[in-house]
Amino acid sequence: MKVFFVNTTKMWGGGEKWHLEIACAIRDKKFEVAIMALHGSDIFKRCDSSGIRKIPISVSNLSFLNPFRIRSLIRLLKKENPDVLILNYSSDIKTVGVAAKYAGIRNIVYRRGSAIPIRNTLMNRFLYKNVITCIIANSKETRRTILQNNKNLFPFDKINVIYNGIDLKQFDMMPGVELYKRKENEVIIGNVGRLVFQKGQKYLIEMAVILQKKNIDFKILIAGEGPLESSLKQMAIEAGIENRMIFLGFTNNIRAFMENIDIFVLTSLWEGFGYVLVEAMACKKPVVAFNVSSNPEIIAHDKTGFLIDNQDITAFTQKVESLTIDPILRESFGQAGRRRVEAIFDMTRTVNNVEQFLKSF
């Protein structure tokens, strides 16, 4: 079976990680795979080191208005004739998906990774009725939001939930690196994510103010880059807790980051699938997050961590405080988190689910 993945974003993120990892995994199961991506994009570059065939395409959000672009994609897809096309973004659907439909590709799959309701527009109603044949959702919450604004947008039974997975063998072999030298009895709190509004890192500053007033010895490590970096740093200075916050920038070695912390916190206002929660739990770290999106599908409340009402930073801080003063509880939650990852979020399970999904066509 020939399976093509379509991903037309320039930057690297969760969707790109999923496409490349799954492409590699099913290739090893004798599927013929290729990734259609923008020339020079992060995923396009990473195909070389992964040994994945790459096909350069030029697609933007408005490319669906360009008949010449559509025709060239139709010719390409007719020539390649993949059995299954797996799309990643709305621009992929509008341009590559439509071209695939005209090229006679029978199985056009949209992999939805964001738990944001789909707008009930005329174009979306057309695309979901006439172009997309199946959907992969990365969580039950993502599946729910697909139909939130229009329950008739797409058949519910054709939306398949396949959780993101983590390759525990590979993950466990990642080298350890000291990213921060702990001082005496400091408790290290960690957060990973782009520095954007969605990730809610401003709540980390509010939490730090409260913890500092309680004379708790702590540091907060933040891994990530984004447009809010300078404003977050300025907020920390104005709040008088800049010495508590360490901005590490982007890190490739997420396991090393998790090994440097004691507690992982996620302040996102919404997520498609909180992959970093799984990575933290794989490193036996207790987790605290808002009770939003797919977080309750990942965290077992009071067993692997805590789920807090959305934006209730007072309650959030109280739970983090309880973990800072109780190393036995941290150890208990961490061990339970690792067992949960092994049982539910191991990459082997994810790949098997994808394989069975593809073989259903």
LINRADA-V542874 format. One record per residue. N is the residue number from 0. RES is the residue in one small letter. SS is DSSP state (A for helix, B for strand, O for the rest). PHI is phi in degrees with one decimal (none if undefined). PSI is psi in whole degrees, -180 to 180 (NA if undefined). Layout:
n | res | ss | phi | psi
N | RES | SS | PHI | PSI
N | RES | SS | PHI | PSI
//
This chain:
n | res | ss | phi | psi
0 | m | O | none | 134
1 | k | B | -98.5 | 120
2 | v | B | -122.1 | 123
3 | f | B | -108.8 | 135
4 | f | B | -104.1 | 134
5 | v | B | -115.8 | 122
6 | n | B | -145.8 | 109
7 | t | O | -110.8 | 31
8 | t | O | -98.7 | 154
9 | k | O | -83.2 | -34
10 | m | O | -92.2 | 165
11 | w | O | -96.7 | 132
12 | g | O | -154.8 | -166
13 | g | A | -61.4 | -40
14 | g | A | -64.5 | -41
15 | e | A | -67.3 | -40
16 | k | A | -59.7 | -45
17 | w | A | -63.2 | -48
18 | h | A | -59.2 | -46
19 | l | A | -69.9 | -43
20 | e | A | -64.0 | -43
21 | i | A | -69.3 | -38
22 | a | A | -59.3 | -45
23 | c | A | -63.9 | -42
24 | a | A | -67.3 | -45
25 | i | A | -77.9 | -24
26 | r | A | -59.9 | -40
27 | d | O | -68.6 | -13
28 | k | O | -101.4 | 20
29 | k | O | 77.2 | 19
30 | f | O | -80.2 | 149
31 | e | B | -92.1 | 119
32 | v | B | -125.7 | 156
33 | a | B | -154.9 | 156
34 | i | B | -117.8 | 123
35 | m | B | -94.8 | 118
36 | a | B | -149.9 | 167
37 | l | B | -67.2 | 136
38 | h | O | -61.3 | 128
39 | g | O | 88.7 | -6
40 | s | O | -70.2 | 165
41 | d | A | -59.2 | -46
42 | i | A | -68.3 | -35
43 | f | A | -61.3 | -44
44 | k | A | -65.9 | -38
45 | r | A | -75.5 | -14
46 | c | A | -61.3 | -35
47 | d | A | -61.6 | -50
48 | s | A | -68.1 | -22
49 | s | A | -91.8 | -9
50 | g | O | 73.3 | 24
51 | i | O | -96.6 | 133
52 | r | O | -62.7 | 137
53 | k | B | -122.8 | 144
54 | i | B | -125.4 | 113
55 | p | B | -73.7 | 133
56 | i | B | -134.9 | 158
57 | s | O | -117.9 | 104
58 | v | O | -137.6 | 134
59 | s | O | -124.8 | 180
60 | n | O | -64.4 | -23
61 | l | O | -107.0 | 8
62 | s | A | -63.9 | -21
63 | f | A | -65.7 | -16
64 | l | A | -86.2 | -6
65 | n | O | -101.2 | 104
66 | p | A | -63.6 | -30
67 | f | A | -68.5 | -39
68 | r | A | -64.8 | -42
69 | i | A | -61.8 | -45
70 | r | A | -62.1 | -42
71 | s | A | -64.9 | -37
72 | l | A | -69.1 | -38
73 | i | A | -60.5 | -46
74 | r | A | -60.8 | -43
75 | l | A | -62.3 | -46
76 | l | A | -70.8 | -34
77 | k | A | -64.6 | -39
78 | k | A | -66.8 | -46
79 | e | A | -78.0 | -37
80 | n | O | 49.8 | 59
81 | p | O | -68.4 | 151
82 | d | O | -75.7 | -35
83 | v | B | -137.2 | 137
84 | l | B | -117.6 | 126
85 | i | B | -113.3 | 115
86 | l | B | -98.8 | 156
87 | n | O | -117.1 | -33
88 | y | O | -128.6 | 164
89 | s | A | -61.0 | -37
90 | s | A | -64.6 | -31
91 | d | A | -64.1 | -43
92 | i | A | -65.3 | -49
93 | k | A | -63.3 | -31
94 | t | A | -107.5 | -64
95 | v | A | -69.4 | -39
96 | g | A | -62.4 | -45
97 | v | A | -64.3 | -43
98 | a | A | -61.0 | -40
99 | a | A | -63.2 | -39
100 | k | A | -60.7 | -46
101 | y | A | -69.6 | -26
102 | a | A | -81.2 | -5
103 | g | O | 85.7 | 17
104 | i | O | -71.0 | 125
105 | r | O | -82.5 | -33
106 | n | B | -116.5 | 101
107 | i | B | -113.7 | 107
108 | v | B | -106.6 | 135
109 | y | B | -105.6 | 122
110 | r | B | -95.5 | 111
111 | r | B | -96.0 | 121
112 | g | O | -116.2 | 11
113 | s | O | -128.0 | 130
114 | a | O | -88.3 | 55
115 | i | O | -116.2 | 129
116 | p | O | -54.9 | 138
117 | i | O | -80.7 | 133
118 | r | O | -67.5 | 141
119 | n | O | -88.1 | 67
120 | t | O | -98.6 | 165
121 | l | A | -60.5 | -42
122 | m | A | -63.9 | -45
123 | n | A | -63.1 | -39
124 | r | A | -62.1 | -39
125 | f | A | -65.8 | -48
126 | l | A | -64.2 | -44
127 | y | A | -75.2 | -21
128 | k | A | -88.9 | -37
129 | n | A | -111.2 | -17
130 | v | O | -111.7 | -57
131 | i | O | -74.8 | 133
132 | t | O | -105.1 | -23
133 | c | B | -153.7 | 157
134 | i | B | -129.3 | 138
135 | i | B | -105.9 | 121
136 | a | B | -106.1 | 141
137 | n | O | -85.2 | 1
138 | s | O | -163.7 | 165
139 | k | A | -66.1 | -35
140 | e | A | -65.7 | -40
141 | t | A | -62.1 | -43
142 | r | A | -59.2 | -42
143 | r | A | -62.4 | -42
144 | t | A | -72.8 | -20
145 | i | A | -59.4 | -39
146 | l | O | -104.5 | 10
147 | q | O | -61.3 | -40
148 | n | O | -91.7 | -11
149 | n | O | -161.3 | 101
150 | k | O | -65.6 | -16
151 | n | O | -101.2 | 11
152 | l | O | -61.6 | -39
153 | f | O | -155.7 | 146
154 | p | O | -61.8 | 126
155 | f | A | -59.3 | -37
156 | d | A | -73.4 | -6
157 | k | A | -103.3 | 11
158 | i | B | -104.2 | 111
159 | n | B | -102.6 | 126
160 | v | B | -89.2 | 119
161 | i | O | -130.6 | 111
162 | y | O | -67.1 | 149
163 | n | O | -61.6 | 148
164 | g | O | -122.4 | 164
165 | i | B | -125.5 | 132
166 | d | O | -78.8 | 95
167 | l | A | -65.0 | -36
168 | k | A | -63.3 | -48
169 | q | A | -67.7 | -41
170 | f | A | -60.9 | -45
171 | d | A | -67.5 | -21
172 | m | O | -89.5 | -6
173 | m | O | -62.2 | 137
174 | p | O | -68.3 | 146
175 | g | O | -82.0 | 140
176 | v | O | -138.1 | 134
177 | e | O | -80.7 | 108
178 | l | O | -89.1 | -22
179 | y | O | -152.3 | 135
180 | k | O | -90.6 | 112
181 | r | O | -63.6 | 141
182 | k | O | -106.6 | 112
183 | e | O | 50.5 | -117
184 | n | O | -99.8 | 24
185 | e | O | -59.3 | 141
186 | v | B | -100.3 | 128
187 | i | B | -100.9 | 122
188 | i | B | -105.2 | 135
189 | g | B | -122.1 | 151
190 | n | B | -144.9 | 139
191 | v | B | -127.4 | 135
192 | g | O | 161.0 | 159
193 | r | O | -60.6 | 145
194 | l | O | -86.1 | 78
195 | v | O | -135.6 | 168
196 | f | A | -54.8 | -43
197 | q | A | -54.8 | -36
198 | k | A | -81.1 | -12
199 | g | O | 61.9 | 33
200 | q | O | -66.1 | -14
201 | k | A | -62.1 | -27
202 | y | A | -70.3 | -25
203 | l | A | -64.9 | -36
204 | i | A | -67.8 | -43
205 | e | A | -62.3 | -40
206 | m | A | -64.7 | -42
207 | a | A | -62.5 | -37
208 | v | A | -60.9 | -44
209 | i | A | -67.2 | -46
210 | l | A | -63.5 | -37
211 | q | A | -65.5 | -39
212 | k | A | -63.9 | -25
213 | k | O | -89.6 | 6
214 | n | O | 60.3 | 34
215 | i | O | -85.0 | 136
216 | d | O | -86.9 | 106
217 | f | B | -150.8 | 163
218 | k | B | -136.5 | 150
219 | i | B | -116.0 | 119
220 | l | B | -98.9 | 128
221 | i | B | -120.1 | 121
222 | a | B | -105.9 | 120
223 | g | O | 153.6 | 161
224 | e | O | -126.0 | 163
225 | g | O | 163.2 | 172
226 | p | O | -65.7 | -18
227 | l | O | -92.6 | 6
228 | e | A | -57.5 | -51
229 | s | A | -65.4 | -39
230 | s | A | -70.0 | -36
231 | l | A | -66.0 | -42
232 | k | A | -63.4 | -40
233 | q | A | -66.9 | -39
234 | m | A | -60.8 | -40
235 | a | A | -64.8 | -40
236 | i | A | -64.1 | -46
237 | e | A | -65.3 | -30
238 | a | A | -84.3 | -8
239 | g | O | 76.2 | 25
240 | i | O | -126.6 | 22
241 | e | A | -60.9 | -27
242 | n | A | -76.7 | -7
243 | r | A | -95.4 | -15
244 | m | B | -109.6 | 130
245 | i | B | -124.0 | 114
246 | f | B | -92.9 | 112
247 | l | B | -90.9 | -12
248 | g | B | 76.5 | -169
249 | f | O | -72.0 | 139
250 | t | O | -127.7 | 134
251 | n | O | -81.6 | -27
252 | n | O | -98.3 | 85
253 | i | A | -69.1 | -31
254 | r | A | -66.0 | -41
255 | a | A | -60.6 | -40
256 | f | A | -61.1 | -48
257 | m | A | -63.8 | -33
258 | e | A | -71.2 | -18
259 | n | O | -88.1 | -4
260 | i | O | -117.5 | 169
261 | d | O | -108.4 | -32
262 | i | B | -137.2 | 136
263 | f | B | -106.7 | 133
264 | v | B | -124.1 | 140
265 | l | B | -125.5 | 115
266 | t | O | -103.7 | 18
267 | s | O | -60.3 | 143
268 | l | O | -81.4 | -23
269 | w | O | -159.6 | 157
270 | e | O | -146.6 | 153
271 | g | O | -78.3 | -54
272 | f | O | -151.4 | 119
273 | g | O | -75.6 | 75
274 | y | A | -55.7 | -37
275 | v | A | -65.6 | -27
276 | l | A | -63.8 | -42
277 | v | A | -64.3 | -42
278 | e | A | -64.6 | -40
279 | a | A | -64.7 | -44
280 | m | A | -65.5 | -35
281 | a | A | -62.5 | -27
282 | c | O | -93.6 | 14
283 | k | O | 62.6 | 40
284 | k | O | -106.2 | 137
285 | p | B | -68.9 | 149
286 | v | B | -127.0 | 146
287 | v | B | -131.0 | 130
288 | a | B | -152.6 | 162
289 | f | B | -71.3 | 148
290 | n | O | -82.3 | 71
291 | v | O | -132.4 | 161
292 | s | O | 48.7 | -129
293 | s | O | -90.0 | 1
294 | n | A | -53.8 | -43
295 | p | A | -69.4 | -13
296 | e | A | -81.1 | -19
297 | i | A | -99.6 | -48
298 | i | O | -88.4 | 130
299 | a | O | -91.8 | 106
300 | h | B | -58.7 | 134
301 | d | O | 68.6 | 8
302 | k | O | -124.2 | -45
303 | t | O | -115.0 | -8
304 | g | B | 169.1 | -160
305 | f | B | -128.2 | 140
306 | l | B | -108.7 | 129
307 | i | B | -119.2 | 143
308 | d | O | -51.8 | 140
309 | n | O | -53.9 | 126
310 | q | O | 67.1 | 13
311 | d | O | -85.5 | 83
312 | i | A | -71.3 | -24
313 | t | A | -64.9 | -50
314 | a | A | -65.9 | -38
315 | f | A | -57.5 | -48
316 | t | A | -65.4 | -38
317 | q | A | -60.7 | -41
318 | k | A | -70.2 | -39
319 | v | A | -63.0 | -43
320 | e | A | -58.6 | -43
321 | s | A | -61.5 | -33
322 | l | A | -77.4 | -32
323 | t | A | -66.0 | -30
324 | i | O | -99.3 | 1
325 | d | O | -132.5 | 85
326 | p | A | -63.4 | -27
327 | i | A | -67.4 | -41
328 | l | A | -65.6 | -40
329 | r | A | -59.3 | -44
330 | e | A | -64.4 | -42
331 | s | A | -63.3 | -48
332 | f | A | -62.4 | -41
333 | g | A | -63.1 | -44
334 | q | A | -63.7 | -43
335 | a | A | -65.9 | -36
336 | g | A | -64.0 | -43
337 | r | A | -61.9 | -43
338 | r | A | -62.6 | -37
339 | r | A | -67.5 | -40
340 | v | A | -63.1 | -45
341 | e | A | -61.2 | -34
342 | a | A | -82.8 | -32
343 | i | A | -119.7 | -37
344 | f | O | -113.9 | 19
345 | d | B | -71.8 | 141
346 | m | A | -59.6 | -32
347 | t | A | -57.0 | -43
348 | r | A | -64.9 | -43
349 | t | A | -61.1 | -47
350 | v | A | -63.8 | -41
351 | n | A | -60.5 | -40
352 | n | A | -65.5 | -41
353 | v | A | -64.6 | -43
354 | e | A | -60.3 | -46
355 | q | A | -64.4 | -37
356 | f | A | -61.5 | -46
357 | l | A | -67.1 | -37
358 | k | A | -72.4 | -11
359 | s | O | -77.1 | -12
360 | f | O | -79.0 | NA
//
